Amino acid sequence: MQDAEEAHALAELVKNGIRIPSQPKILLELDRILARRTFDPYLVATIIAKDPGLVAMLFKTARSPVFAAGRKFGSLEQVLTVLGAKQVNSLVRAAALPLSINNQKRMALDVFWLRSGEVAHLAAMIAEDQMAACNVFPEHAYMAGIFNKCGVPVLMMRYPKYCELLNLDDANDWPSLADEDERFGVDHCTVGYLVARHWGLPDYVCRAILRSNDPPDEGLGAMITLMCILQLASHFYHRINGQPNALWDTIGSKVLEEIGIPASDEDDYFEQVSRRFLASATTDAVPSMKRVQLGF
């Protein structure tokens, strides 16, 4: 989308009562500090420490082997020193988003963010494994995983019967974009893209979120690669949870080719990733692995 199109799309959402969550003030303060040439972990820690929920989320994410290589942290300042400015900027945004989207359906949103966190963690693992072929930073893959479907809870906040109207109570996959457009005049990928832009995510991350349900095509560089990482992470999430993924039969071979994994190696690679993923879950590096069927 171009800037004029984005402004029009945002205006239409507002007119229809759909609220795009604003960045917390802490993130705006953090942007100013991180824009400096010298990274000061103590100063950054004093800003993040204002929000205990954000601190807890950042600690949980940072303990992941993807980002900390098994290190244990004794203080927030130590977390920030190990991660560095770029990773902190991405991971704090990912940690802040679930805290900024909330309504009375707390349990539904808890389950939603559990799923998003697990897909994000898988995406970060894949990006780290395939860094040479993909050239996508793991923290960007993680951030994209958290923001990828955030349009779903935004629409749930506006439309209390969102799940009921789309017959999602027993669904194992995300809502149909066509059904959303027909009933609400907007889809969750477009809303997620606008949230990502509003929160200042890198352009290729925003565009990957917008296109996350599309079949991969060529010539669009890092955006397509990140989109494929998200699609493979989602597919592996389905496999870990014993859920079908009808889309994979259509896009799977192209996704694997883009990421640099031979199609014949998919099962072996899944076994490697799922084993590491489940092992990290037992150490509380990611949210606990509750096998909950989602209603969206």
N, C-alpha and C positions, 0 to 999 in steps of 0.2 A: 504493500500500500504506500502511496505517496502521502506527504504531510497533509495536503488538502483533503484527501480521501479519509485519512485518519481522523481529522478534525470533524468531518461530517459524520463519520461512523460513531465517534464519541458523543456528538450532539444528539444523534438518533437514540443511542442507548439511554442517555439522560432523559430525553423526552418520554421514553417508555418506562421510566422508573428503575432502570438497571444501574446500579452504583459500581463504578470501578474503584476498588480499594486504593486509598492513597498510601504513598510511602510513609512509614513512621518518621517522625522528626529525627529520631536517632540515625536513620539512614542518611538523611540530608546532612546532619552533622558529620557523619562518617565520611561522606563524599568529600567534604571540604578538607578533612584531615588527610585522607588518602591521596588527595591531589598534590600534596606537598612532595618534594623530591625525597625527603628522608622519612622513612617509616618509623614511627615511634610507638612501639607496642604498649607502653605504659599509658600514653595519651589515648590511644584507641581503646584500651581496656577501660579507662574511666568513663568513656562514652557508652560502650556496650553494657557495662555493669549497671547502668540506670534501669535496664529492663531484665529482671531475673529470668523471665521466661525465655528471652532471647539467648541469655547466657547458657541456660540448660540445653536448649536446642543446639547451640553451637558446640558445646562440649560433646554431646551425643554424636553429632556428625563428625567432629574432629577425631573421635576415637576409632573411626573406621580405618581398617588397614590401607584403604586406598589413599587416604590423606596423611595418616600419621605413621604408617609402616610399623604398627604395633606399639608405638610409644604410649606411655601413660603420663597424663598431665596433672600437675599439682596446683596450677593456677591459671587463670584466664590469660594473664600476660605470657605465660609459657606457651599456651595454645597459639596465641597470635604470633609469637616469635618463630615457632616451628612452621606455621602455615605460610606466613608472609603476606604482603599487602594484597596481591592479586587474588589468592585463594580466599582470604578473609572477606574481600569485597563480594565475591560470588556466594560464599557459603552463608554469610550473614543475611544476604537478600533471600536465599532459599529458606533460612530458618525463620525469617520475619514474616513471610507470606502466610503460613497457616495461622499465625497469631493475629493477622489483620483481617481474616475472613472468618466470620463467626455469625451464628444466629441461634435460634432456639433448638434447631435440630443438631445438637451438639454431638450425640452419638453417631449420627450419620456422617458428620464431618470428620470425627475422629477416625472412623473407618476409611473414609476417603483419603485422608492425609497419610494413614498407615500404608495404603496401597501406593500412593504417590511417592512416599519415602522409599519403599522397597524397589519400585521401578527406577527411581533416581539413583539408588545405590547400585543396581545392576548396570545402569547406563554408565556410571562412573567407572565401574570395574571393566566394562568392555572398552571404553575409551582409553583407559590406562594400558590394557593388554595390547590394543591395536594402535598405539600412539604413532608408530612409524608409518602405518598405512593410512591412518585417519587424520592425524595432526589436529585433533580436537582435545583441548585440555579436559582432564577428568572433572575439575570443578565446574566447567561450563556444561558438561554432560549432566552432572548432578543437578545443577541449577535448572537446566532445561527440563529435567524429569519432574522436579517439583512444580514448576510453572506450567508444564505441558497441558494439563487438563484443568487448570484452575478456573476456566470458564464455567465448569460444571457447578461448583459451589456458588459462584457469583449468580448464576441463573437460578439455583435453588433458593437463594435469598430473596430474589425478586418474585419467583413463582412457587409458592408453598406446595403446590401439587405437581411440581416438575416431574418427579419420578413416576407418579401415578399416571399422569397424562401420556407419558412416553412408554408406559407398560414396562418399567425397568426393575420391578421388584425382584424378579428372578433372573435378571440378565447377568451374563458373565463378561460383557464387553461394554464399551463406552456408548453413549447415545448416538443414534444416527443423525448425521448433520442435516440430511434432507427432512427428517421428522421435526427436528428443532426449527429449521427455517419455516416449515409449514405452520407450526403452532405458535412460534414466538417471534418470527421475523429475523432471527439471528441464531448463529450456532456457537457452540462452546469453543471451537478453534479460533474463530474471529475474536471472541471476547478474551480468550487467553492471550492472543497476540497483542491486543490493545492494553491489557494489564502489563504484559512484559515490556512493551514500549514505554508505558507510563512509569514503570519502575526503573527504566534506564538500562535494561539488559542489552548486551551486544546485538547488533543488527542481525547477524546470521542466526543467533539463538532465537530471536523474535520470529524470523521468517520460518525457521524449522518448526516452531510451535504452530504457526499458521498452516503449514503444509503437512502436519504430522499424520494426517489420515490419507495422504495422497500416495499413489505408487511412486517409487523413486524414478527420476529421469536424470539425464546427463547434463553436464555443462554448468551446473550451479554451485560447484565447489563445496566449501565447508558446510553450507546450509544443508545440502543433500546428504552429506556424510553424517552430520549430527541427526538429521531426520531418520536416517537408517539405524543409527545407534539407538535412538528412542524406540524404533519399531522392533529391533531385536531384543531390547530390554523388556519391552511389553510382552513379546512372544515368550521369552524365558520366564517371565512372571506367570504367564498362563500355564506353562508346562510345570513349573514348581508347584502350582496350586491345583494341577489336574483339570484345568479348564480348557475348553476348545478355543481355537483361534482361526476362524474360517478365512480371514484375510491373508493369513500366512501362505496358503497354497498359491495365492495370486502373486504376492510380492516377495516371498522368501528368497528365491534364488538371486534376485536383483539386489536385495538388501545385503545378503552375505557377500556378493561380489564387490559391492561398494566399500564394505568394511574390510575386505581383504581376507575373508575366510572361505576356503573351498566348501561348496555345498556338501561334499562327501564327509567333511569334518564337523558338520553341525552337531551331531549327537555327542561326539567326543568333547567338543568345546562346551556344550551345555553341561555335561557331567562335571567338567572342571569348574565352571563358573558357579553352578548350583551348589557344589560341595563347599567352595570357599564362602559363598553367600550364606549358607545355612550355618557354617561354622562361626562366621562373624556375628550372626544373630544370637548365638548362644552366649556370647560374651557381652551382649548389650551394646555392640557397636552400632547397630541400627535398631529401629523399633522392634519389639518382640514379635515373633512370627506367629501371629494369631491367624488361623485359617478361617477367615470370615468371608462369606459370600457377599459381595457388594450389591447394593440396590441401585447401582447406576453403571 
